[in-house]
Amino acid sequence: MSIDCGLEARMFFWAEPTRVQQPGGGVIPDFSCWAAALSSWQDGMSRKMETVVALEDRFQKQKPSPLVWLSDVNRWTLDAGKFYIVAADSNVNMAWRRIKGAALVKWDLEMLLNLCGYVYFVARRAGSRDRFSHARVMYGAWTEFGVAYFIDPSPQYPGAITWEYNRIQYYDFLMGIDKGSVPFWQQGEWENST
């Protein structure tokens, strides 16, 4: 659904995709949020929706694998440096890029949603050397109030959450969209888009 009330008051929303909860109690980072958010994204994009366990198992067995084993927490997690493997998968088929939140908040997020559908995000605190720490799916944005709307897989945040633009600027993102929906003027800016 799109509501356009002029340049000062714009918003765009897709229906909330199915929320897939990450296992493990929702402590952030929980390390399986990437798969739970990807499952929600698949649902929103009318892909075959896979469970967290199925995604982890399938990508763990792939060679090379985009996952790494964290022995201290006994879990697999996504290696963001190998996200291209996940993005190129036939049931994902995602174009992706890295972007700083300070640059992202200047984008027309309503247009991005309108043209590309749901947007998959993996975030980390800007300037941090930590792993990318949490994944979500953006399904709406409202420029007038500077708010983006996400489905969050953490049990700590059941349902939809908002993320204010002034907070987004303090994060770096790995973001993904449907490969076939990359705007023509951004073709060279998204990996796996040709």
Backbone torsions as a table, in degrees:
resi	resn	phi	psi	omega
1	MET	NA	133.6	177.6
2	SER	-120.6	133.8	175.0
3	ILE	-123.9	121.5	-179.4
4	ASP	-121.4	114.1	-177.6
5	CYS	-112.5	25.7	-177.1
6	GLY	107.8	179.2	-175.2
7	LEU	-67.1	-34.1	-176.3
8	GLU	-80.0	-25.2	-175.7
9	ALA	-128.9	91.2	179.0
10	ARG	-125.2	145.1	173.5
11	MET	-149.0	154.5	176.0
12	PHE	-145.5	132.3	179.7
13	PHE	-136.8	137.3	162.9
14	TRP	-94.6	163.7	173.3
15	ALA	-62.4	145.4	178.0
16	GLU	-60.1	128.5	174.8
17	PRO	-72.2	165.3	176.2
18	THR	-57.0	130.8	178.9
19	ARG	-86.6	119.4	176.7
20	VAL	-101.7	120.2	-178.1
21	GLN	-83.9	135.8	176.5
22	GLN	-75.5	143.9	177.4
23	PRO	-76.6	169.6	172.0
24	GLY	96.5	10.8	173.7
25	GLY	89.1	-5.7	173.0
26	GLY	80.0	14.0	175.9
27	VAL	-69.0	127.4	-177.8
28	ILE	-94.9	125.4	-0.8
29	PRO	-81.2	139.1	-179.1
30	ASP	-102.8	-13.2	173.7
31	PHE	76.7	-12.0	176.4
32	SER	-112.1	3.3	-179.3
33	CYS	-61.9	-31.2	180.0
34	TRP	-58.4	-41.7	-178.0
35	ALA	-75.6	-39.0	179.1
36	ALA	-64.6	-44.7	178.4
37	ALA	-66.5	-37.8	178.5
38	LEU	-64.0	-38.7	177.3
39	SER	-62.7	-43.2	175.9
40	SER	-62.0	-42.2	179.0
41	TRP	-61.9	-44.3	177.9
42	GLN	-56.6	-43.2	179.2
43	ASP	-61.3	-48.9	-179.5
44	GLY	-61.4	-33.9	-176.9
45	MET	-92.9	10.9	178.4
46	SER	59.5	34.8	170.7
47	ARG	-89.7	168.4	171.7
48	LYS	-65.5	119.8	-177.3
49	MET	-79.7	123.4	-178.9
50	GLU	-107.6	149.9	177.1
51	THR	-75.6	164.3	177.3
52	VAL	-58.6	-47.7	-178.6
53	VAL	-61.4	-42.8	-179.8
54	ALA	-64.2	-41.6	178.8
55	LEU	-65.3	-46.5	179.4
56	GLU	-61.2	-45.2	-178.5
57	ASP	-63.9	-46.0	-177.5
58	ARG	-64.5	-46.3	-177.9
59	PHE	-76.3	-25.6	176.3
60	GLN	-67.7	-35.8	-178.2
61	LYS	-81.0	-15.5	-177.8
62	GLN	-70.2	144.7	179.3
63	LYS	-121.7	117.8	-2.8
64	PRO	-73.1	154.2	-179.2
65	SER	-92.4	139.4	174.6
66	PRO	-83.7	4.7	-177.8
67	LEU	-109.0	154.0	173.9
68	VAL	-126.1	147.6	-179.8
69	TRP	-91.2	127.7	176.9
70	LEU	-105.1	99.3	-173.4
71	SER	-65.9	-29.3	-178.4
72	ASP	-69.2	-22.5	177.2
73	VAL	-117.8	0.8	175.6
74	ASN	58.2	45.7	-177.5
75	ARG	-142.6	154.4	169.0
76	TRP	-88.1	147.2	173.7
77	THR	-142.7	162.7	-179.1
78	LEU	-75.1	132.8	169.1
79	ASP	-91.1	105.7	-175.0
80	ALA	-58.1	-25.2	177.3
81	GLY	-69.1	-15.2	178.5
82	LYS	-116.0	23.2	-179.9
83	PHE	-60.8	-25.8	179.9
84	TYR	-56.3	-28.6	179.5
85	ILE	-69.3	-43.6	177.4
86	VAL	-64.9	-47.2	-176.4
87	ALA	-60.5	-35.3	-176.7
88	ALA	-81.5	-10.5	180.0
89	ASP	-57.2	140.6	-174.9
90	SER	-63.0	-26.5	178.4
91	ASN	-92.4	-2.7	176.3
92	VAL	-105.9	-58.4	174.9
93	ASN	49.5	62.3	-171.5
94	MET	-118.3	137.1	166.5
95	ALA	-89.0	146.5	-174.9
96	TRP	-145.4	162.4	176.8
97	ARG	-158.8	163.0	171.4
98	ARG	-103.1	141.2	-179.7
99	ILE	-150.9	144.2	175.4
100	LYS	-82.0	142.1	-179.9
101	GLY	-57.6	-34.8	179.0
102	ALA	-61.8	-32.4	176.1
103	ALA	-80.1	-37.4	-176.7
104	LEU	-62.9	-39.9	-176.7
105	VAL	-66.2	-13.7	176.6
106	LYS	-88.2	-8.5	179.0
107	TRP	-75.0	160.0	172.0
108	ASP	-88.9	90.6	-175.0
109	LEU	-66.4	-30.6	176.1
110	GLU	-62.6	-42.5	179.4
111	MET	-66.0	-41.8	178.2
112	LEU	-57.5	-48.4	178.4
113	LEU	-62.0	-44.9	-178.1
114	ASN	-61.5	-42.9	-176.9
115	LEU	-82.5	-31.4	-168.8
116	CYS	-115.6	-8.5	-177.5
117	GLY	83.1	-154.2	-178.4
118	TYR	-64.5	147.4	-177.9
119	VAL	-117.9	126.7	179.8
120	TYR	-89.8	130.4	-179.0
121	PHE	-126.9	136.6	165.8
122	VAL	-122.2	126.1	-172.6
123	ALA	-114.7	156.5	166.5
124	ARG	-149.4	155.5	179.8
125	ARG	-61.1	132.0	-177.6
126	ALA	-56.6	137.1	178.8
127	GLY	78.8	-5.5	-178.5
128	SER	-77.5	146.8	174.6
129	ARG	-94.5	0.7	179.0
130	ASP	-66.0	163.9	172.6
131	ARG	-62.2	157.6	169.9
132	PHE	-58.7	135.4	-163.7
133	SER	-110.8	-23.1	-177.6
134	HIS	-154.7	140.7	-177.9
135	ALA	-113.2	145.2	178.6
136	ARG	-147.2	169.7	176.5
137	VAL	-123.1	122.1	177.3
138	MET	-85.1	131.2	178.8
139	TYR	-126.1	-4.5	-179.8
140	GLY	-159.5	159.4	176.7
141	ALA	-152.9	148.8	-179.2
142	TRP	-138.9	100.6	-174.3
143	THR	-60.9	-44.1	-175.8
144	GLU	-53.7	-39.4	-179.7
145	PHE	-99.3	0.7	178.1
146	GLY	58.8	47.8	-175.3
147	VAL	-132.5	136.3	171.6
148	ALA	-110.4	149.6	-176.2
149	TYR	-114.4	131.5	-174.7
150	PHE	-130.9	153.6	163.4
151	ILE	-97.2	126.5	-177.5
152	ASP	-112.8	130.3	-177.6
153	PRO	-78.8	-7.6	-176.8
154	SER	-73.4	136.3	174.6
155	PRO	-61.3	-19.2	178.1
156	GLN	-70.1	-23.1	-177.2
157	TYR	-126.6	69.4	-176.8
158	PRO	-64.8	132.0	176.9
159	GLY	85.7	-153.8	-176.7
160	ALA	-81.3	147.6	175.6
161	ILE	-130.9	159.6	174.6
162	THR	-108.7	152.4	176.6
163	TRP	-136.4	113.2	-176.9
164	GLU	-70.7	142.0	-179.5
165	TYR	-55.2	-36.5	-178.1
166	ASN	-68.4	-17.0	173.7
167	ARG	-90.5	-33.0	-179.7
168	ILE	-58.9	-33.7	-175.9
169	GLN	-63.9	-14.4	-179.5
170	TYR	-94.5	14.4	-179.3
171	TYR	-127.2	158.2	168.0
172	ASP	-108.4	149.4	-174.6
173	PHE	-131.7	148.4	161.2
174	LEU	-108.1	119.5	-177.1
175	MET	-126.1	148.5	-177.6
176	GLY	-134.4	145.6	177.5
177	ILE	-135.4	168.0	175.9
178	ASP	-56.4	127.2	-177.0
179	LYS	-57.3	-36.9	-178.1
180	GLY	-78.7	-3.2	-176.0
181	SER	-110.3	8.5	-178.9
182	VAL	-62.2	125.3	177.9
183	PRO	-57.9	140.3	-174.5
184	PHE	-58.6	-32.0	-178.1
185	TRP	-77.6	-5.3	177.9
186	GLN	-116.2	11.8	-174.9
187	GLN	-50.5	-43.0	-177.5
188	GLY	-80.2	-4.6	-175.7
189	GLU	-97.3	-8.6	-179.1
190	TRP	-114.3	132.2	175.5
191	GLU	-71.0	149.2	176.2
192	ASN	64.5	25.8	-175.7
193	SER	-100.1	-2.5	179.2
194	THR	-116.4	NA	NA
